[in-house]
Amino acid sequence: MVHSSSPLPLPPQALLRFLRQDLGLSENALALGLRQAAQERAPLPVVLWRYGLLSLEQLEQVLQWQDSDG
């Protein structure tokens, strides 16, 4: 778990759209990921992967998407 005194900013809407539309993540999965990411002050894609909501391949797709589009 990462500890920091300042909260992470909310993920961009484009990332949430990518997770929903391109990777097919459910609203419930996203809600859990957002809650945990805020609580742990950790990046959303990593939290989703760690909780088994994204496969390693999907995590790599998100990271590549962020490098190119985000």
C-alpha positions, -999 to 999 in steps of 0.1 A, spaced: 0 0 0 12 35 -9 9 62 18 8 98 9 -5 129 26 -23 142 -5 -50 123 -24 -46 113 -60 -66 133 -86 -96 115 -100 -88 95 -131 -96 112 -164 -130 105 -180 -112 92 -211 -96 65 -190 -129 55 -174 -145 54 -209 -117 32 -222 -121 8 -192 -158 6 -198 -160 5 -236 -128 -11 -247 -121 -35 -219 -158 -41 -208 -153 -33 -171 -186 -31 -152 -198 -1 -132 -194 -22 -101 -158 -31 -109 -150 5 -116 -167 17 -84 -147 -8 -63 -115 2 -81 -121 39 -76 -129 34 -39 -98 13 -33 -75 36 -54 -87 66 -34 -83 48 -1 -48 34 -10 -38 65 -30 -27 42 -58 -32 43 -96 -66 30 -107 -53 5 -133 -29 -11 -108 -56 -14 -82 -80 -30 -108 -53 -55 -117 -43 -63 -81 -80 -71 -73 -83 -93 -103 -106 -70 -122 -80 -66 -150 -58 -93 -164 -21 -86 -169 -28 -83 -206 -55 -58 -200 -33 -38 -176 -7 -37 -204 -33 -24 -228 -43 3 -204 -7 14 -199 -1 14 -236 -33 35 -241 -21 59 -214 12 63 -231 -3 70 -265 -36 87 -257 -36 97 -221 
